[in-house]
Structure formats: C-alpha cells, structure tokens
Amino acid sequence: MNKVTKRIITISVIVIVFGGLAYPKVKPLFNSENESSVNNMQQNRLMVEAVELDYESIQDRIFSSGTIQADEVVELSSEASGLITNISFREGAEVEEGDLLLKINDSELQAQRERATFRLNLAEQREERQQRLLERGGISQDDYDATLNEVNVLRSEINLIDAQVDRTELRAPFSGVIGLRYVSTGSYITPGARIASLQKVNPVKIDFSVPERYISRVQVGDKVNFNVQGVDSLFIGEVYAIEPRIDTQTRTLQIRAVSENPDMLLFPGAFANITLILEQIDDAIMVPSISLIPELNSQKLLLARSGKVEEVQVQTGIRTSNKVQILDGVARGDTVLTTGLLQARPGDDIEISNLERGSEYE
C-alpha cells in the first residue's frame, strides 16, 4: 500500500467519524425547516364553517289578518204580532233544524179553524148526497157544482188559517247555537222584533284579503293556517271562494276560507292571524341568508371544492326568516361557506372547522 492510498483511507475514516458525531446536531436543523414549511402552509389556510346543501321542504306564504264568521247566522224574529205564550229554547244551547223555539198566542186562529172545520164537514156531506142525486138525475149540474165549490172554498179557508197558525210559531231554520234571548214569556212582540240570534259555528268561515299583485296566484283549494287570541292552537282551513273583483279602495282581493270547528274554540267575530300557503315545495335548495353575497346586478355564493374557494353566481327564490331558496347555480351536495366570506377569495386554500347539513342549519 503506497502513501497516497494510506492518506485517502485516513481522510475517509476522519470524515465518517466526524459526520457521525455531527449528524445528531445537524438533523434538528433539517426537521425544523420541514416543520416550519408545513406550519406555514397550515397558517395560510383559512379556517371556515360551511353547510352541505340538501333538499328541504318549504312553503310560499302570504301573511294577512281576517275575521272569523259563522257558517250561517240569522237574527230570529216573528212574522206575527201577539203575546208570547211559550219560549222553548235555552240561551247558548244547540238546536236542530225545525225545532220549535217560540210560540205566540193563537187561540183566536184555533177557534176560526174549528168553525171552518165544522162547516167543511157539513159541506162535504151535502156534496156526497148531491153527487148521488146527480147520478140519478135528481138535481142539476149547476146545483152540484155550487156545493162542490163551497167545499173547496172551506178547504182553502182552513189552509189559510193553518198558514196563519204557522206564523205564530218560530222554528229553527237550521241547526246551530242560540245566542242571548231578548224577550220573555208574556211579552207582546211585533214582526221584526229581535228575539235572539242563531248561528251555525261548525264549520266557520274566515274572511281576509291579500294585495292585488297575488291575484293570479291565489286559487280555490289553497291551504291556510291561522290562530286567534286566547286559544293556544293552530287551526287549518281551505280557501273555497274568491271575490271576482278588486276592492278599489284598498287594492286588495277578498278571500273566504272554511275551517272545521268541532270543539267550538272559534267564535264568530274573532280576529285571526292568517298564513295563506300558495305553494308547497318539497325539493328546495336552501342556503343560509348570511352566505349570500349581493353584487350590483347579481348575487353569489362561495363554495368549498377540493379544499379551495370557488365563486358561483346564483338565482334566488323564496326567502324565509334565515334562509334563501336557490333556483340556479348550486346543487344538492355542494358545500357553501357560512363564515370567512370577507377574507376568502376564489382559489384560496381553506379548511372547514365545522360542517353542518343544510336541513339542520338554524
């Protein structure tokens, strides 16, 4: 082995020894540099919150106010004058159609009917005898016709008396609830005098109005939700009639709905807060209102796709208290940013710290 070879071997051993001794001290420098690079990348990512869009069920609604009305209502009064002999109803009670409610003294009419009945009986007997005589030629046709005419007149007279007797009886024109009574037994009443009110309150009607701009959207069969003061319940009704003209004073369209009232919780005259449901949408794409960014002539959303921010123009529809329907621009499954909207720019790296489903977002 020559001197050159020995020198090379010696230098190699020294390098290996010193390299092994120095590596533990140099290694942290390399690791520190790599970790610093990773930390810088993480610090450059914007931490955001987002929602994953899903189909939701929404309603297109109009809010209004109205009044509860009875399905049928009438102020009861008498057709005849006279002394009240009997009152057959109890205030606040339910009555059936045809029930006798009040009776006026008809003793004079009953006497007239009895007299007419006796006269009719005699006339009918005479008519029977003269008919047999006419068949045998015992009397003329004119004599028989005069007797037959008398029978018919007496029958008509009895029918007239019966009609007058009917006028002394007040009967329920329909089934319903009797209101407060304003007469007493023994009092004298005249035609038109107020006796009581009768109302049919199951079902009830709801009268309300909407602005004329909705005239083409309101239809018979539309559902309504409403509530009234003093009753902690939400009631459901259905539009069944629409006034065929616009009120020129208020520029509104008059609408009438009907609702069942089996528990008698709804009273005619009550004020009602009404929600008219124009349309039910079961596959709406909704985004939080805070995610929508307005621009001069459009609106946009920021999406998270593959860890980066992407900007999309959207077309909006129905608005609720905290969400907006998106008609075009996004689809089910897209992830929409709800925070960091001022800092994020298209193409920025982001990291989602909290992801919610759109249907669960409040």
Secondary structure by P-SEA (a helix, b strand, c coil): ccaaaaaaaaaaaaaaaaaaaacccaaaaaaaaaaaaaaaaaaacccbbbbbbbbbbbbbcccbbbbbbbccccccccccccccccccccccccccccccccccccaaaaaaaaaaaaaaaaaaaaaaaaaaaaaaccccaaaaaaaaaaaaaaaaaaaaaaaaaaaacccccccccccccccccccccccccccbbbbbccbbbbbbcccccccccccccbbbbbccccccbbbbbbbccccccccccccbbbbbbbbbccccccccccccbbbbbccccccccccccccccccccbbbbbbbcccbbbbbbbccccccccbbbbcccccccbbbbccccccccccbbbbbcbbbbccccc
